[in-house]
Amino acid sequence: MAQQTAAKAPPKKPVSSGGVFFSFAPWIIFGVVASPSTWEYAALAALVAAVVLSGRDILNGRLRPLDITGIVFFAVLSVLALALGRGQLLWLETYAQVISNGLVAVVALGSLFADPFTAQYARESSPREVWDSPVFKHINRVLTAVWGTVFALMTVSTWLAVRYPAQDDWFNWVVPIVLLVGAVKITEHYPEAYKARVL
């Protein structure tokens, strides 16, 4: 009976918004700093942030897919910046933010077909016996879908900034910030709201 109760018990902390934010931090740094004249520095800053924030996980040999993607992506950008001339990288200067946001969206939404990436953070603050519970799985699928959708929308927004330079401030700053704040708020409040509704 005790085992049955434990299996049905919902996780107390389905996901940590702080942990999720740390994995997104390098991508956000890149998005904030990157521009046609500064994307090389943005890539280097994001690479350093990705390595530093993943330092403990690197030492323990347990990097998450989003962290691995960030390290590889920003390392490639940094190498390209050193190896190629500006004329050869014009397309990258123009679409760097679009590509980075799109890549995060693909990784996040793609994880829904295997292990939703927010669940990887939730397991660090939840007892093992609830990892397979329907509540735990549902909450993390929803939160992963939210973050993936936010970055998909940011991909569109930064693409629109390229197409409509006069609206650059809106599409490169206002819209992404509103989307990110919304995702953080949902991550903080949805788990408890959902548990209160179903339990």
HUBELMO-V496150 format. One record per residue. N is the residue number from 1. RES is the residue in three letters. SS is DSSP state (2 for helix, 1 for strand, 0 for the rest). OMEGA is omega in whole degrees, 0 to 359 (999 if undefined). D_LAST is the distance of its C-alpha to the last C-alpha in Angstrom with 2 decimals. Layout:
BEGIN
{{N;RES;SS;OMEGA;D_LAST} {N;RES;SS;OMEGA;D_LAST}}
END
This chain:
BEGIN
{{1;MET;0;180;18.40} {2;ALA;2;180;17.94} {3;GLN;2;180;18.20} {4;GLN;2;180;15.61} {5;THR;2;180;13.04} {6;ALA;2;182;14.22} {7;ALA;2;181;14.02} {8;LYS;2;184;10.31} {9;ALA;0;180;9.68} {10;PRO;0;178;8.80} {11;PRO;0;179;11.98} {12;LYS;0;180;12.77} {13;LYS;0;185;15.20} {14;PRO;0;178;14.77} {15;VAL;0;177;18.19} {16;SER;0;180;21.00} {17;SER;2;178;22.64} {18;GLY;2;180;25.76} {19;GLY;2;178;26.08} {20;VAL;2;182;25.68} {21;PHE;2;180;28.15} {22;PHE;2;178;30.67} {23;SER;2;179;30.84} {24;PHE;2;186;31.39} {25;ALA;2;179;33.86} {26;PRO;2;180;36.96} {27;TRP;2;179;36.28} {28;ILE;2;176;35.83} {29;ILE;2;180;39.01} {30;PHE;2;181;40.83} {31;GLY;2;182;39.69} {32;VAL;2;186;40.81} {33;VAL;2;187;44.14} {34;ALA;0;172;45.18} {35;SER;0;181;47.84} {36;PRO;0;182;50.95} {37;SER;0;185;52.86} {38;THR;0;187;50.28} {39;TRP;2;179;48.05} {40;GLU;2;179;49.91} {41;TYR;2;178;49.07} {42;ALA;2;180;45.49} {43;ALA;2;180;45.21} {44;LEU;2;179;46.72} {45;ALA;2;180;44.51} {46;ALA;2;178;41.38} {47;LEU;2;178;42.69} {48;VAL;2;179;43.30} {49;ALA;2;181;39.83} {50;ALA;2;181;38.23} {51;VAL;2;182;40.28} {52;VAL;2;182;39.75} {53;LEU;2;179;35.99} {54;SER;0;186;35.78} {55;GLY;2;181;38.39} {56;ARG;2;180;36.27} {57;ASP;2;178;34.63} {58;ILE;2;180;38.13} {59;LEU;2;181;39.44} {60;ASN;2;178;36.63} {61;GLY;0;182;37.10} {62;ARG;0;179;33.54} {63;LEU;0;177;33.83} {64;ARG;0;182;31.09} {65;PRO;2;181;32.24} {66;LEU;2;178;32.00} {67;ASP;2;178;34.07} {68;ILE;2;180;36.61} {69;THR;2;180;36.93} {70;GLY;2;181;37.58} {71;ILE;2;181;40.21} {72;VAL;2;184;42.00} {73;PHE;2;183;41.93} {74;PHE;2;174;43.24} {75;ALA;2;179;45.75} {76;VAL;2;178;47.10} {77;LEU;2;181;47.41} {78;SER;2;178;49.25} {79;VAL;2;178;51.62} {80;LEU;2;180;52.33} {81;ALA;2;180;53.14} {82;LEU;2;190;55.71} {83;ALA;2;186;57.13} {84;LEU;0;178;57.56} {85;GLY;0;184;59.42} {86;ARG;2;180;57.91} {87;GLY;2;180;59.32} {88;GLN;2;185;57.52} {89;LEU;2;182;54.18} {90;LEU;2;179;54.33} {91;TRP;2;180;51.60} {92;LEU;2;175;49.33} {93;GLU;2;184;50.13} {94;THR;2;189;49.16} {95;TYR;2;183;45.94} {96;ALA;2;181;44.67} {97;GLN;2;178;41.62} {98;VAL;2;181;40.84} {99;ILE;2;182;41.07} {100;SER;2;179;38.95} {101;ASN;2;179;36.09} {102;GLY;2;180;36.32} {103;LEU;2;178;36.28} {104;VAL;2;179;33.06} {105;ALA;2;180;31.45} {106;VAL;2;180;32.70} {107;VAL;2;182;31.47} {108;ALA;2;182;27.96} {109;LEU;2;178;27.53} {110;GLY;2;181;29.39} {111;SER;2;178;26.98} {112;LEU;2;180;24.33} {113;PHE;2;180;26.52} {114;ALA;0;181;26.35} {115;ASP;0;181;24.26} {116;PRO;0;191;22.62} {117;PHE;2;179;24.50} {118;THR;2;179;21.70} {119;ALA;2;180;20.25} {120;GLN;2;177;23.60} {121;TYR;2;182;22.95} {122;ALA;2;181;19.32} {123;ARG;2;180;20.61} {124;GLU;2;182;22.96} {125;SER;2;181;20.36} {126;SER;0;178;17.73} {127;PRO;0;185;18.37} {128;ARG;2;186;19.83} {129;GLU;2;180;17.57} {130;VAL;2;184;14.58} {131;TRP;0;181;16.97} {132;ASP;0;181;16.58} {133;SER;0;179;12.81} {134;PRO;2;181;11.69} {135;VAL;2;180;9.43} {136;PHE;2;182;12.60} {137;LYS;2;182;14.88} {138;HIS;2;182;13.41} {139;ILE;2;183;13.36} {140;ASN;2;174;16.85} {141;ARG;2;179;18.21} {142;VAL;2;182;17.41} {143;LEU;2;177;18.91} {144;THR;2;178;21.85} {145;ALA;2;179;22.49} {146;VAL;2;181;22.52} {147;TRP;2;178;25.06} {148;GLY;2;179;27.09} {149;THR;2;179;27.32} {150;VAL;2;180;28.35} {151;PHE;2;174;31.15} {152;ALA;2;178;32.17} {153;LEU;2;176;32.59} {154;MET;2;176;34.48} {155;THR;2;178;36.71} {156;VAL;2;182;37.62} {157;SER;2;180;38.11} {158;THR;2;173;40.46} {159;TRP;2;177;42.30} {160;LEU;2;178;42.86} {161;ALA;2;177;44.22} {162;VAL;2;183;46.82} {163;ARG;2;183;47.72} {164;TYR;0;185;47.89} {165;PRO;2;180;49.22} {166;ALA;2;180;49.71} {167;GLN;2;185;45.94} {168;ASP;2;182;45.43} {169;ASP;2;180;43.86} {170;TRP;2;186;41.16} {171;PHE;2;181;40.33} {172;ASN;2;185;40.77} {173;TRP;2;188;39.28} {174;VAL;2;182;37.47} {175;VAL;2;179;35.32} {176;PRO;2;181;34.30} {177;ILE;2;179;33.49} {178;VAL;2;180;31.31} {179;LEU;2;181;29.45} {180;LEU;2;178;28.99} {181;VAL;2;178;27.80} {182;GLY;2;180;25.26} {183;ALA;2;178;23.98} {184;VAL;2;180;23.76} {185;LYS;2;179;21.83} {186;ILE;2;180;19.27} {187;THR;2;182;19.04} {188;GLU;2;190;18.51} {189;HIS;2;185;15.93} {190;TYR;2;183;14.01} {191;PRO;2;181;11.91} {192;GLU;2;179;10.40} {193;ALA;2;181;10.25} {194;TYR;2;180;8.48} {195;LYS;2;179;5.69} {196;ALA;2;181;5.70} {197;ARG;2;187;5.94} {198;VAL;2;184;3.80} {199;LEU;0;999;0.00}}
END
